[in-house]
Amino acid sequence: MIESSQIKAARAMLDWSQQTLADKSGVSLPTIKRIESAGPGRSSLDTINAIKMALETAGIEFIPENGGGPGVRLREKSAG
């Protein structure tokens, strides 16, 4: 499962507001705010997947915990 810090970092990389993420994911703004401040613990898997899918569609790659902690990066744009 993705963490609130990954969501915030991904939004920052895309220069998205919480409202933009809400619009792109179909998740309400209050839910986005709650997840970013308290973590995804109470959120349904469908909600987290909608957020993750919106960010991945915009070019974000989620990096799992691999000794250095979870993270995000922008997917490399393909030539052409």
N, C-alpha and C positions, 0 to 999 in steps of 0.2 A: 504494500500500500504506500502511496506517496505521502509525504509529510507536508505540514503547513509551510515550513521553510522553503521547500521545493516549489510550492505554488507561488509564494511571494517572489522568489528569485526568478522563476519563469516569467511572471508578469513584468518584472523589472526589465528583463532582457528583451521582452517584446514591446516595452513601453505601453503596457495596457493598464488601465485603471481597474478597480474591482468591478465597476459597472460594465466595462468592456468584456471582462471574463464572464460575468453573469449573462450578458447578451449572447456571447458566442457559445456558451455551454448550455444555456437553457436552465441554469440553476439560479435561484433567487439571490438578489444582492445581500439580504440579511444572512442567508446560508453561507455565501462566500465569506462574509465578514466573520461569522462565527467559526468557520473552519480555519481561517487564517489566524484567528486569535487563540482559539482553544484547541485546535487540532481536529483531525477528521474522525475522532473516536465515535461520536454518536451518529455520524452520517451514514446513509445507506451506501452500499457498494455501487449502485446505479448512479448516485450523485457524484461520488469520487471518480467513477469512470467517465462521466460526462465532462467533468473538469479536465481530467487527464487527456481525453480525446480532443477537446478544443485546443489545448495547449500543444499537443503533438501535431495536430493539423496545421498549426501556425508555425511549426518548425522546431519545437522543443524536443529534446531527448532527455529522458529521465535516467539518471545514473544510479544504480543500486548501491547500497552500503557495500563497500569492498575493502574495508580496512581504513579508508579515509573519510568515511561518512557518505551519506546519500547526497546527490547533487543534480544539477541540470546543465545542459549546454544547448547551444543552437546547432541544429543539424547543418552540416556543410551543404551549401547550395551546389547543385550539379551544374556543370558547364552546359550552356546551350539553352 
